[in-house]
Amino acid sequence: MMLKTTLLGSVYHFSDLKELFGKANEEKSGDRLIGIGAATASERVAAKIVLSELTLEQIRDNPLIPPDQDEVSRVIEDGVNETVYAGLKAMTVGALRDHLLAHTTTPKDIETLRSGLTSEMVAAVTKLMSTQDLVYGASKMRVTGTCAYEIGRPGTLSFRLQPNHPKDDLDGMRASIFEGLSYASGDAVLGVNPVEDNVESCSRILGALFDIMERWSIPTHICCLAHVSTQMAAVERGAPASMFFQSVAGTQSANDDFGVTKELLDEAAALIRKKGLCAGPNLMYFETGQGSEVSIGADKGVDELTLEARTYGFAKAWRPFMVNNVSGFIGPETIYDGRQMIRASLEDHFMGKLTGLPMGMAPCYTNHTGIDQNDQEMATLLVALAGANYFMGVPGGDDIMLSYQDTSFHDDATMRELLHLTPAPEFFEWAQNMGLLDACGRLSSRAGDASIFLR
């Protein structure tokens, strides 16, 4: 396989697919950190040209991380529909891009072909996309998830209400929850990241979330984002939970660092089906983001974008209800500035949908990066236009426990109003009955008054 091209009189040669994929990626600080990014814009263009001419079969036959060395690779391979793949394998990456973006290609066409793609194929075609391509391409794909009810339907936009507290104080969490509910945020899930990852704390938080949901007859879901093994132990002891959460990554070594294996996730999925609050069938919640593997030295020399695509290929095996992307959360060593965060958010949303996942987004940043609120709002607007299933709802947009900036309840309401979207139907009806939203889904004069839940 000759990975070579001539561009403006200069010859560019790439030793293998791993190098080619790294050089064809848009600039990311994590790729530069491990020395695999393109040195110049010309080298990046040359890599994209070579990549565009490869067939999907060549990519599959030359795995970046061989299945016999990595559990993630094995899960991805096991998920390929061989009949669909046989009809696609002669297609070049460039031809796949053209097909996905063609106005004659329908959402059903994309739904059919995605089962024949590996994660490396998904990553490859994404590298050839412009910003507008990523928005347009993703907007053609709709992937929903059903736990107690369905989120991600056309015409809807949901939110995870995130009432984190630096001391796991339940009164503080309740105050945040009531504020969020008053802005009609929370139809995806009431989800808390606990400070203390132990069974007692997890059970206490889940119990408090359940009490709020029951007292106010709120059609929503509840989740405590402790390690999945902690959640399993809490549910075994009788704690209520709608779904199980876990962070996952694109290499086995990274998942090992997270304390995650296929076997453990299989056990978790079986347990929540048996003892969870909801019928599903989608009962898992995964969180991901470009750069997690680089940040712990578990990247195997593969670029951030491709590792994120592999994460989605791994997560798909458990048919999750929600997948949330937080590229921008780690710091400047993986995503350096606003331009990189915006690009990564659009890439990840597109790749997740092309893989077949119900994608939510958290265009976010920490204060030690070169990202600011304007960058974050631009990313949010673009990904909302691309059709994200949900965003985060954080009080004031500032998570005081995790120390990062995300979308606020006000941002959530703005996205719905701008794009003429409503919450999931069940939650929408509840919000109207509470007098928080009008029939068009716009905030009422009563919205924002959290005291209605204290009377």
URGI-V205549 format. One record per residue. RES is the residue in one small letter. SS is DSSP state (helix for helix, strand for strand, loop for the rest). Layout:
BEGIN
{{RES,SS} {RES,SS}}
END
This chain:
BEGIN
{{m,loop} {m,loop} {l,loop} {k,strand} {t,strand} {t,strand} {l,strand} {l,loop} {g,loop} {s,strand} {v,strand} {y,strand} {h,strand} {f,loop} {s,loop} {d,loop} {l,helix} {k,helix} {e,helix} {l,helix} {f,helix} {g,helix} {k,helix} {a,helix} {n,loop} {e,loop} {e,loop} {k,loop} {s,helix} {g,helix} {d,helix} {r,helix} {l,helix} {i,loop} {g,loop} {i,loop} {g,loop} {a,loop} {a,loop} {t,loop} {a,helix} {s,helix} {e,helix} {r,helix} {v,helix} {a,helix} {a,helix} {k,helix} {i,helix} {v,helix} {l,helix} {s,helix} {e,helix} {l,loop} {t,strand} {l,helix} {e,helix} {q,helix} {i,helix} {r,helix} {d,helix} {n,loop} {p,loop} {l,loop} {i,loop} {p,loop} {p,helix} {d,helix} {q,helix} {d,loop} {e,helix} {v,helix} {s,helix} {r,helix} {v,helix} {i,helix} {e,helix} {d,helix} {g,loop} {v,loop} {n,loop} {e,helix} {t,helix} {v,helix} {y,helix} {a,helix} {g,helix} {l,helix} {k,loop} {a,loop} {m,loop} {t,strand} {v,helix} {g,helix} {a,helix} {l,helix} {r,helix} {d,helix} {h,helix} {l,helix} {l,helix} {a,loop} {h,loop} {t,loop} {t,loop} {t,loop} {p,helix} {k,helix} {d,helix} {i,helix} {e,helix} {t,helix} {l,helix} {r,helix} {s,helix} {g,helix} {l,loop} {t,loop} {s,helix} {e,helix} {m,helix} {v,helix} {a,helix} {a,helix} {v,helix} {t,helix} {k,helix} {l,loop} {m,loop} {s,loop} {t,helix} {q,helix} {d,helix} {l,helix} {v,helix} {y,helix} {g,helix} {a,helix} {s,helix} {k,loop} {m,loop} {r,loop} {v,loop} {t,loop} {g,strand} {t,strand} {c,loop} {a,loop} {y,loop} {e,strand} {i,strand} {g,loop} {r,loop} {p,loop} {g,loop} {t,strand} {l,loop} {s,strand} {f,strand} {r,strand} {l,strand} {q,loop} {p,loop} {n,loop} {h,loop} {p,loop} {k,loop} {d,loop} {d,loop} {l,helix} {d,helix} {g,helix} {m,helix} {r,helix} {a,helix} {s,helix} {i,helix} {f,helix} {e,helix} {g,helix} {l,helix} {s,helix} {y,loop} {a,loop} {s,loop} {g,loop} {d,loop} {a,loop} {v,strand} {l,strand} {g,strand} {v,strand} {n,loop} {p,loop} {v,loop} {e,loop} {d,loop} {n,loop} {v,helix} {e,helix} {s,helix} {c,helix} {s,helix} {r,helix} {i,helix} {l,helix} {g,helix} {a,helix} {l,helix} {f,helix} {d,helix} {i,helix} {m,helix} {e,helix} {r,helix} {w,loop} {s,loop} {i,loop} {p,loop} {t,loop} {h,loop} {i,strand} {c,strand} {c,strand} {l,loop} {a,loop} {h,loop} {v,helix} {s,helix} {t,helix} {q,helix} {m,helix} {a,helix} {a,helix} {v,helix} {e,helix} {r,loop} {g,loop} {a,loop} {p,loop} {a,loop} {s,loop} {m,loop} {f,strand} {f,strand} {q,strand} {s,strand} {v,loop} {a,loop} {g,loop} {t,loop} {q,helix} {s,helix} {a,helix} {n,helix} {d,helix} {d,helix} {f,helix} {g,loop} {v,loop} {t,loop} {k,helix} {e,helix} {l,helix} {l,helix} {d,helix} {e,helix} {a,helix} {a,helix} {a,helix} {l,helix} {i,helix} {r,helix} {k,helix} {k,helix} {g,loop} {l,loop} {c,loop} {a,loop} {g,loop} {p,loop} {n,loop} {l,loop} {m,strand} {y,strand} {f,strand} {e,strand} {t,strand} {g,loop} {q,loop} {g,loop} {s,helix} {e,helix} {v,helix} {s,helix} {i,loop} {g,loop} {a,loop} {d,loop} {k,loop} {g,loop} {v,loop} {d,loop} {e,helix} {l,helix} {t,helix} {l,helix} {e,helix} {a,helix} {r,helix} {t,helix} {y,helix} {g,helix} {f,helix} {a,helix} {k,helix} {a,helix} {w,helix} {r,loop} {p,loop} {f,loop} {m,strand} {v,strand} {n,strand} {n,strand} {v,loop} {s,loop} {g,loop} {f,loop} {i,loop} {g,loop} {p,loop} {e,loop} {t,loop} {i,loop} {y,loop} {d,strand} {g,helix} {r,helix} {q,helix} {m,helix} {i,helix} {r,helix} {a,helix} {s,helix} {l,helix} {e,helix} {d,helix} {h,helix} {f,helix} {m,helix} {g,helix} {k,helix} {l,helix} {t,helix} {g,loop} {l,loop} {p,loop} {m,strand} {g,strand} {m,strand} {a,loop} {p,loop} {c,loop} {y,strand} {t,loop} {n,loop} {h,loop} {t,loop} {g,strand} {i,loop} {d,loop} {q,helix} {n,helix} {d,helix} {q,helix} {e,helix} {m,helix} {a,helix} {t,helix} {l,helix} {l,helix} {v,helix} {a,helix} {l,helix} {a,helix} {g,loop} {a,loop} {n,loop} {y,strand} {f,strand} {m,strand} {g,strand} {v,strand} {p,helix} {g,helix} {g,helix} {d,strand} {d,strand} {i,loop} {m,loop} {l,loop} {s,loop} {y,strand} {q,strand} {d,loop} {t,loop} {s,strand} {f,helix} {h,helix} {d,helix} {d,helix} {a,helix} {t,helix} {m,helix} {r,helix} {e,helix} {l,helix} {l,helix} {h,loop} {l,loop} {t,strand} {p,loop} {a,loop} {p,helix} {e,helix} {f,helix} {f,helix} {e,helix} {w,helix} {a,helix} {q,helix} {n,helix} {m,loop} {g,loop} {l,loop} {l,strand} {d,loop} {a,loop} {c,loop} {g,loop} {r,loop} {l,strand} {s,loop} {s,loop} {r,loop} {a,loop} {g,loop} {d,loop} {a,helix} {s,helix} {i,helix} {f,helix} {l,loop} {r,loop}}
END
